[in-house]
Amino acid sequence: MENVAIAVRDLEATVAFFTDLGLTVLGRDEVSGEWAETAVGLDGNHVRLAMLQTPDGHGRLELFEYLHPAAIETEPTQPNEIGMHRVAFSVDDLDEALAIAARHGCHPLRGVATYQDVYRLTYVRGPSGIIVMLAQELRPA
């Protein structure tokens, strides 16, 4: 897989959230023109974007903010809706990741759970309503 792309309301706030969680910005661009209209299927397609990479170097997240046409606001997705569900990240310290998320006004949907003594995990509602799973692998002491 090349990347997962997510349209966001505020590119800078969303980049700040994900970089604080440990992703790095690979690049930024502003994209428009006939090729973008053709590829995306929107007349006048014009976005600002940032490509981020996970700390392990294997995953990429493309965030983009529409300049034209106007972004369409929708209700935040729920975990049981068909379609894009969530983006998940492994973290070394879930409590630290939750403190970082909280500084961005992002909190667990319900709480922190333990899955089969393998992971501590939670879903947080990130910027632009993105559901972000944070999971810390539990290692035997």
N, C-alpha and C positions, 0 to 999 in steps of 0.2 A: 504494500500500500504506500502511496506517495504521501498523502496527508488527509486530515479531516479539516473541512472548511466550515466556519461558522460566521454568519452575519451577526454583527453586534450593533448596539445603539451608540456606544461611545468607545471608539478604538483605543484611545489612550488609557482609559480606566480599565479596560479589559486586558490590555497588554500589561499594565502594572500588576493586576491580580495574578496573571499567570507567571510573570517573571519573578514576582515575590515568592511564588510556589516553587521556583527553581528552573523554569524554562528559560531559554536564552533566545534573543531576537536574532534571527539569521539575516533578515533584511526587511526593508519597507519599500513600498512602491505606491504609485497612483496609476490606476489602469483605466483606459478608455479607448475608444476608437472602434473601427469597423470589426477588427479581429475579436475584440472583447464582446461586442454585440452579437457576433456570429456564434462564438463559443458558448456564451451564457444564454443566448436567446432573448435578450432584452434590448430594445431600441434605446440608444442613449446611455448604455451601461457605463457607469463611471464610479469607481470605488477607490478608497484608500485602504491599503492592506498591510499586514505585518505577518511574516512567516516566523514561527517560533519552533524551537526544537527541544525535545525532552533531554534531561541530563545524561541519559544513557546513549544519546545520539541516534536512536532508532525511530522515534516518533516525531511527527511534525504536525503542527496545528496552524492553519491559516485563518487569521481573523480579518474580516473585512467590514468596512463601514460604507454604506451606500451614500454617494453624493447625488446620483441620479440613476434611475428614477428614485423618488422618495422611498425610504424604507417603509415597509408595512408592519405596523405594530400588531402583535398577536398576543394572546394570553400565554404565559409560560407553560411549557409542556408539563404533563404529569407523568410519573414513572410508568403508567400503564397505557399510554397513548401509542398508537402505531406511528412509526417513523423514527426519526433520530431520537435516541433515548438519552444518552449521556456520554460524556467523555470521562475516562477513568485514568487515574495516576497512582502509581506506587509511591509511597512516601516513607522516609526513614523513621519519622516521628510524627504520628498522627496528631498528638496534642499541639505540637509546634505548628503543623500545617493548619490546624483549626484556628490557632491564634492569629496566624497570618490572614486567613480567610476572614476572620472577624474584623480585622483592621480595615477590610474592604467592605464591611457591612454584610458579609456572606456567612450564613449560619446553617447548621444541619437542618434537613427537612424535619427530622424527628429526634434523632440521637445517634449515639455510637453503638454499633453492634459487633459481636464477635462471631465469625463464621467458622464453625468446626475447629476451633482452637488453631486456625491457620492464619486468619486475618482479623484485625480490628478495622472496621470500615464504616463509612458514613457517606451519605449524599448531601452536598450543600447546594444551595441555589446561588450560582455565581452571577457575574455581571450579565446584563441582558437576559436574565432568566435561565441561563445555561445550567443544566444539572451536571455537577462535577462530582464523581466518586473519588474519594481519597481512601487508600487502603495501605495499612502498615502490616507487613508480614510479621507474624509472631514467631520468634525463634526460641528454641529451648534454651534455658539459662545455663 
